[in-house]
């Protein structure tokens, strides 16, 4: 028997196997209650199925499998043997999850939306996407900061059925800022209250509508969307640009839902009125509720996300590594998590502790290179020394005088932002170790907040660095960081 998708395994996995795996999880939790978060992160995503009298556990990725093998396999085998009263063979596999046979429906849609009724776990909007091995999205695991607090609270209120004036709720934010996380959390919370939820992407809705038109079964589609749900979650509205027929169907569906008191949540990277070729009536209706913007995470939130994601993976990031990652990856949460995955995977596969050298190696893989060519640390040292009336040799000396120490720290800080060099490479250019480089960069960031004169000086040096590369530098902004 093949393993069904995680979201359907409760209904599809044989009773004996389900009971055995449930018993094993319960024993593990009772054995180490202090590791509840780690157990949830690493063991809850596993899909269990029977395999020749043994127990087969499907892992979302090879990295996930290695962590489970190293940390939990021996304990799983022991508890499975005790729970079954006999030796049980436990096998870990990757990518064996296959779709369960879909129920027969009157409408042969290529990717039907998932109707979530009472006691049915909602599926993701794109079930064909391989699972990422993360815990199910919920509000508790969503890191909240000033740039996303309104969106989070609005989604929570919508899920509870409060403040119906919020509907339609429209989430707008860049790629990877957490729109899907909040959309999934809203669907989970509403389903937990026994409500029927339709969770669909714009592409899915378009494909299903086209299939219904070809099969002359549009009435069935209308009944499902207009009468078959209490909450409609609709992702990626921008995909509908120029698709007039799909837009009109969505317009009438949304009007019908709102008239009968149902709720709706939409997400996109643009505000409704800013999406080109969007039917004006639909854009106006989408904008009639609350539009909640989700901004890219600020430094404090980036640090919080890194620590939380690492803890969920059973790892601890040293503070210096957290600071380096948070400073280097300033885009979306998805970019931040990609860098963290590189670090955790490298640490696991190489069996080495997480340190700044490992972080630097990971960042070189996930941060873009400057189009105008990379600067060398020695060139940065020369420019900084000239601005402070010193020589590059003085910056590399052992002097601790303040008139040399500060320029040296500034030079090392700028090297981390405007070169491709690792911390070790930067340290060698100044006769220092890589921890000294990290400490210098941290000291400069603190000083910038309190010294406007230093901000202006860095702005001048930064402009000259950018002029030499023909770009804004690899990691730095176009003005002195504050």
URDANOR-V49096 format. One record per backbone hydrogen bond with DSSP energy under -1.0 kcal/mol. NH is the residue of the N-H (numbers start at 1). CO is the residue of the C=O. Records with the same first field share a line. If there is no record, write none. Layout:
# URDANOR-V49096
NH: CO / CO
This chain:
# URDANOR-V49096
8: 5
9: 6
11: 8
12: 8
13: 9
18: 14
19: 15
20: 16
21: 17
22: 18
23: 19
24: 20
25: 21
26: 22
27: 23
28: 24
29: 25
30: 26
31: 27
32: 28
35: 32
36: 33
39: 35
40: 36
41: 37
42: 38
43: 39
44: 39
46: 43
47: 58
49: 56
51: 54
54: 51
55: 89
56: 49
57: 91
58: 47
59: 93
65: 61
66: 62
67: 63
68: 64
69: 65
70: 66
71: 67
72: 68
73: 68
76: 72
77: 73
78: 74
79: 75
80: 76
81: 77
82: 78
83: 79
84: 80
85: 81
91: 55
93: 57
95: 59
98: 3
109: 107
116: 197
120: 117
129: 126
142: 139
148: 145
149: 145
152: 148
153: 149
154: 150
155: 151
156: 152
157: 153
158: 154
159: 155
160: 156
161: 158
162: 157
166: 163
167: 164
169: 264
170: 290
171: 266
172: 292
173: 268
177: 174
182: 178
183: 179
184: 180
185: 181
186: 182
187: 183
188: 184
189: 185
190: 186
191: 187
192: 188
194: 191
195: 190
197: 116
198: 231
199: 114
200: 233
202: 235
205: 201
206: 202
207: 203
208: 204
209: 205
210: 206
211: 207
212: 208
213: 209
214: 210
215: 211
217: 212
221: 217
222: 218
223: 219
224: 220
225: 221
226: 222
227: 223
230: 196
231: 196
232: 263
233: 198
234: 265
235: 200
237: 267
239: 236
240: 237
241: 238
242: 277
243: 240
244: 242
247: 243
248: 244
249: 245
250: 246
251: 247
252: 248
253: 249
254: 250
255: 251
256: 252
257: 253
258: 254
259: 255
260: 256
261: 258
262: 257
263: 230
265: 232
266: 169
267: 234
268: 171
274: 271
275: 272
283: 279
284: 280
285: 281
286: 282
287: 283
288: 285
290: 166
292: 170
294: 172
295: 147
302: 298
303: 299
304: 300
305: 301
306: 302
307: 303
308: 304
309: 305
310: 306
311: 307
312: 308
313: 309
314: 311
315: 310
322: 318
323: 319
324: 320
325: 321
326: 322
327: 323
328: 324
329: 325
333: 176
334: 176
336: 332
337: 333
338: 334
339: 335
340: 336
341: 337
342: 338
343: 339
344: 340
345: 341
346: 342
347: 343
348: 344
349: 345
350: 346
352: 347
359: 355
360: 356
361: 357
362: 358
363: 359
364: 360
365: 362
367: 363
373: 370
380: 376
381: 377
382: 378
383: 379
384: 380
385: 381
386: 382
387: 383
388: 384
389: 386
390: 385
395: 391
396: 392
397: 394
404: 401
405: 401
406: 402
408: 404
409: 405
410: 406
411: 407
412: 408
413: 409
414: 410
415: 411
416: 412
418: 414
419: 415
426: 422
427: 423
428: 424
429: 425
432: 427
437: 433
438: 434
439: 435
440: 436
441: 437
442: 438
443: 439
444: 440
445: 441
446: 442
447: 443
448: 444
450: 447
451: 447
455: 451
456: 452
457: 453
458: 454
459: 455
460: 456
461: 457
462: 458
463: 459
464: 460
465: 461
466: 462
467: 463
468: 464
469: 465
470: 466
475: 417
476: 417
